Amino acid sequence: MSRPVGRHRARRDTGIRALRRPAVAATAAISAVSVSAATYASATANVAGPAQADLQLGAKVSGAGAVQAADSGLVADAQAQTAAAQQAVKARAAADAKARAAVASRASKATKLRSQADSGASAARKKAADAKKAADAKKAADAKKAADAKKAADAAAAQRTSAGPSTSRDAQRPTAPTKAPATAPSTPTYSGSPQTIASSMLSSYGWGQDQMGCLVSLWNRESGWRVGATNPSSGAYGIPQSLPAGKMASAGADWRTNPATQIRWGLGYISATYGSPCGAWGHSQATGWY
């Protein structure tokens, strides 16, 4: 089948052109819009460029401010830490000073106490040394006195021995009064030890018990309070060392064996010659005999 030609073709071309006219108009419109958009974009770019630069500059300024604020905070923290460290150092220094002061105080007190103790010990040692010195001096004096008394007694005994029986110990005693030795008004019976008997007789001669110590010392030296004590050189006999021994017969026939008879005679002799046992003991200490 052949294609239509002539009128049909012209009609077809006209239709195509009619169809193309709106497309061209649309394309032109689109081109105009594109030009307007490009112009707007260019204008916008021209405006946005400085604005963006301003924004970037503002951001940089804001960042610098933040950094400066952060630095200020760090500086403040560092200053606070430094202040705290300084306070801690000061507190430590104060505590050390206080501890040193306490140690020094304790050391001072200890030194003072030690000094006081040393002083007390020194005083005690001096006192003990002085007491020992005094005791030694007294002991030496007593020893010398005893030695002198013994020497005198030995010399007297030697003199009596060389002179013969007539110059016996009794001859050196003071001459007793012509009256008989004082005796107790009665002769009661006594019992007990010789010292007990002597103690009970003291009041009969007007003496108190304060004389008993002297009597004990006197007859301890003479006979040791033994009834049968005999001096081998002089012949003195009994507790009071009567010389001659027979003198005690005036106090009783049992004078050889009865301590009460010997003591009675001895106290009578002491009363008549020395006045009291302490008087007789003082004479014995001075001369070595009584």
GUMAR-230042 format. One record per residue (C-alpha): residue in three letters; x, y, z. Coordinates in steps of 0.02 Angstrom, whole numbers, padded with zeros to 5 digits, always signed. Example, Ala and Ser with C-alpha at 12.3 -4.5 7.8 and 13.67 -1.06 7.14 Angstrom:
ALA+00615-00225+00390SER+00684-00053+00357
This chain:
MET+00000+00000+00000SER+00072+00163-00050ARG+00102+00304+00069PRO-00019+00448+00062VAL+00052+00597-00021GLY-00005+00770-00062ARG-00134+00833+00054HIS-00108+00701+00185ARG+00078+00738+00203ALA+00050+00924+00220ARG-00078+00889+00350ARG+00046+00778+00443ASP+00186+00908+00439THR+00069+01040+00501GLY+00020+00931+00645ILE+00202+00898+00690ARG+00240+01081+00690ALA+00089+01112+00796LEU+00152+00982+00916ARG+00326+01058+00917ARG+00272+01233+00962PRO+00231+01197+01143ALA+00397+01105+01166VAL+00493+01252+01101ALA+00399+01367+01216ALA+00433+01254+01362THR+00615+01245+01317ALA+00625+01433+01309ALA+00538+01448+01474ILE+00656+01323+01549SER+00804+01417+01480ALA+00739+01579+01553VAL+00714+01496+01720SER+00889+01423+01711VAL+00961+01592+01674SER+00865+01667+01820ALA+00923+01525+01934ALA+01101+01547+01880THR+01089+01733+01908TYR+01013+01703+02081ALA+01147+01576+02123SER+01281+01696+02070ALA+01205+01834+02172THR+01183+01717+02318ALA+01363+01662+02304ASN+01419+01841+02301VAL+01318+01874+02459ALA+01358+01709+02547GLY+01545+01725+02522PRO+01569+01872+02642ALA+01438+01803+02761GLN+01526+01636+02769ALA+01690+01724+02798ASP+01608+01823+02938LEU+01540+01662+03011GLN+01710+01578+03004LEU+01791+01730+03084GLY+01658+01730+03221ALA+01689+01545+03250LYS+01875+01577+03266VAL+01843+01720+03387SER+01724+01612+03489GLY+01854+01470+03492ALA+01988+01589+03552GLY+01873+01648+03691ALA+01838+01469+03743VAL+02024+01429+03744GLN+02057+01586+03846ALA+01918+01538+03969ALA+01990+01361+03982ASP+02163+01432+04013SER+02093+01547+04146GLY+02011+01396+04230LEU+02174+01298+04224VAL+02268+01445+04297ALA+02139+01460+04437ASP+02152+01273+04473ALA+02342+01282+04475GLN+02336+01431+04592ALA+02216+01339+04707GLN+02327+01185+04708THR+02479+01293+04744ALA+02389+01379+04888ALA+02336+01209+04958ALA+02514+01144+04942GLN+02581+01298+05031GLN+02455+01276+05171ALA+02504+01092+05186VAL+02688+01140+05195LYS+02650+01270+05328ALA+02547+01144+05428ARG+02686+01015+05413ALA+02815+01142+05469ALA+02706+01191+05618ALA+02684+01007+05666ASP+02872+00976+05651ALA+02909+01129+05758LYS+02784+01071+05889ALA+02858+00895+05889ARG+03034+00966+05907ALA+02977+01076+06051ALA+02897+00926+06137VAL+03056+00823+06116ALA+03162+00967+06181SER+03045+00987+06331ARG+03054+00802+06372ALA+03242+00804+06354SER+03254+00955+06469LYS+03144+00872+06599ALA+03245+00711+06588THR+03407+00808+06609LYS+03337+00900+06759LEU+03276+00739+06841ARG+03443+00656+06806SER+03533+00804+06882GLN+03422+00797+07036ALA+03450+00610+07052ASP+03638+00634+07036SER+03634+00772+07166GLY+03532+00663+07284ALA+03648+00515+07258SER+03800+00626+07287ALA+03724+00695+07447ALA+03680+00520+07506ARG+03857+00460+07469LYS+03931+00608+07562LYS+03815+00578+07710ALA+03861+00394+07713ALA+04046+00438+07701ASP+04029+00564+07844ALA+03934+00437+07949LYS+04066+00305+07916LYS+04204+00428+07957ALA+04119+00475+08121ALA+04090+00291+08162ASP+04270+00249+08123ALA+04330+00394+08231LYS+04219+00339+08376LYS+04275+00160+08354ALA+04456+00214+08356ALA+04427+00322+08511ASP+04338+00180+08600ALA+04476+00060+08553LYS+04608+00181+08617LYS+04511+00208+08777ALA+04493+00021+08803ALA+04677-00005+08763ASP+04727+00130+08887ALA+04614+00054+09019LYS+04685-00119+08987LYS+04861-00050+08993ALA+04824+00034+09159ALA+04744-00124+09228ASP+04890-00230+09170ALA+05011-00108+09248ALA+04914-00112+09412ALA+04907-00300+09409ALA+05094-00309+09375GLN+05127-00190+09518ARG+05021-00293+09636THR+05106-00453+09583SER+05281-00380+09606ALA+05237-00305+09774GLY+05180-00471+09848PRO+05020-00527+09937SER+05011-00373+10047THR+04979-00261+09897SER+04833-00359+09828ARG+04690-00286+09726ASP+04592-00252+09883ALA+04729-00135+09943GLN+04701-00023+09792ARG+04519-00001+09828PRO+04468+00149+09931THR+04464+00118+10115ALA+04285+00075+10157PRO+04201+00166+10300THR+04224+00085+10471LYS+04041+00045+10474ALA+03986-00119+10403PRO+03923-00121+10225ALA+03741-00077+10213THR+03630-00228+10195ALA+03448-00252+10167PRO+03347-00247+10328SER+03297-00427+10303THR+03366-00577+10212PRO+03224-00642+10107THR+03244-00794+09998TYR+03283-00758+09814SER+03270-00869+09664GLY+03307-00855+09481SER+03462-00806+09386PRO+03595-00697+09470GLN+03540-00547+09366THR+03358-00575+09415ILE+03409-00582+09598ALA+03513-00423+09582SER+03370-00332+09495SER+03251-00376+09637MET+03376-00310+09767LEU+03404-00138+09691SER+03255-00057+09776SER+03321-00115+09946TYR+03468+00005+09923GLY+03362+00148+09858TRP+03404+00124+09673GLY+03291+00112+09523GLN+03301-00008+09378ASP+03399+00122+09281GLN+03553+00063+09381MET+03535-00115+09320GLY+03621-00083+09154CYS+03777-00016+09241LEU+03778-00163+09361VAL+03763-00289+09220SER+03909-00207+09128LEU+04015-00198+09287TRP+03997-00379+09339ASN+04004-00443+09160ARG+04180-00372+09157GLU+04225-00435+09332SER+04158-00612+09332GLY+04031-00641+09197TRP+03904-00662+09339ARG+03980-00831+09386VAL+03968-00881+09570GLY+04133-00976+09570ALA+04233-00853+09464THR+04411-00839+09531ASN+04549-00721+09480PRO+04705-00829+09468SER+04825-00685+09499SER+04738-00593+09641GLY+04622-00724+09715ALA+04467-00614+09699TYR+04313-00724+09706GLY+04130-00732+09660ILE+04011-00624+09562PRO+04072-00459+09640GLN+04255-00520+09643SER+04278-00492+09828LEU+04460-00478+09882PRO+04494-00568+09990ALA+04351-00687+09960GLY+04314-00711+10145LYS+04245-00534+10161MET+04081-00599+10091ALA+04057-00703+10249SER+03983-00545+10327ALA+03834-00567+10212GLY+03808-00753+10246ALA+03896-00914+10285ASP+03851-00983+10112TRP+03948-00848+10021ARG+04048-00976+09921THR+03896-01049+09832ASN+03745-00936+09854PRO+03730-00800+09720ALA+03608-00700+09828THR+03735-00689+09970GLN+03873-00632+09851ILE+03759-00505+09766ARG+03701-00437+09934TRP+03880-00410+09990GLY+03929-00334+09821LEU+03784-00210+09820GLY+03827-00158+09999TYR+04008-00129+09949ILE+03955-00026+09797SER+03834+00078+09900ALA+03964+00118+10034THR+04107+00153+09912TYR+04032+00227+09751GLY+03853+00269+09796SER+03775+00173+09651PRO+03812+00040+09521CYS+03833+00175+09387GLY+03961+00263+09499ALA+04057+00101+09517TRP+04046+00067+09329GLY+04113+00241+09289HIS+04262+00211+09403SER+04292+00041+09325GLN+04291+00116+09149ALA+04416+00248+09202THR+04536+00136+09298GLY+04499-00043+09247TRP+04445-00096+09421TYR+04322-00046+09558
